[in-house]
Structure formats: C-alpha cells, structure tokens
C-alpha cells in the first residue's frame, strides 16, 4: 500500500519547497567549504543561483527526496560537530 501526501490532504507549495532545498544545498556546500578550508571562495549567491537553475525543472517528488537527503546530511554534520566539540572540551579539561 502506498500512501501519498495528496491522499492525506497535504498540498505542496512548490515555491517554498524549491526555496528550502536550495537553502539546504547551499548550507551543505558552505560546510563542505569550511571542512576544505576554502570558505573564502564560497559565494553563497552564486551557489544558490546554480542550484536553483539545476533544480528549476525538478518535480515535487525529486525535490522532496533531495530535501530528505540534505536534511539527513546536515543533521549528520551537526551531530559530528557536536561530538568533536565535546571531545575538544574533554581534552582541554584533562590537559588543565
């Protein structure tokens, strides 16, 4: 049995969905630049424009799948960063 958003009475606002996917993608690219120490070369407006152009013709299902993937990647990155910070704090306490 397959349940769709439409069968639940949920409408998708394509403009908002596309905007959020573009924001998530740019955010992910920014954190990749941080990890690569290339943030000075990261141009958020350019990245957003490129991502928007790439996704302009994507259907809602593709956008939802990308949003899920990007949210997952961003959450993994956030948790890894929190773990790293806790390790750094622990090391600083034990060194003192």
C-alpha positions, -999 to +999 in steps of 0.1 A: +000+000+000+014+034-010+003+065+008+009+098-008+009+133+006-021+141-016-041+112-001-035+127+033-048+161+021-014+177+022-006+202-006+029+210-016+039+247-021+064+242-049+080+276-045+086+271-008+099+236-013+123+246-040+135+276-019+142+253+011+160+227-010+182+254-025+189+268+010+198+233+023+221+226-006+239+260-002+243+253+035+258+219+028+282+234+002+292+260+028+301+234+054+320+214+028+340+246+021+346+250+058+359+214+060+381+221+030+393+254+043+380+272+012+353+294+027+369+325+011+360+311-023+324+302-013+300+326-029+265+319-014+246+338-041+264+321-069+259+286-053+222+293-048+218+305-083+235+274-097+215+251-075+182+269-084+189+266-121+197+229-117+165+222-098+141+245-116+127+217-137+127+190-109+093+177-100+080+178-064+089+142-056+125+148-066+126+179-045+112+161-015+138+133-019+166+158-022+153+177+009+153+145+029+188+136+018+201+172+025+184+173+059+200+140+068+234+151+057+231+184+076+219+166+107+248+141+105+272+170+101+257+189+131+260+158+153+296+151+142+305+187+150+289+185+184+308+153+191+341+169+180+334+199+203+327+177+233+360+158+226+378+191+224+363+203+257+372+170+274+408+172+261+411+208+273+398+198+308+421+169+311+451+189+299+445+216+325 
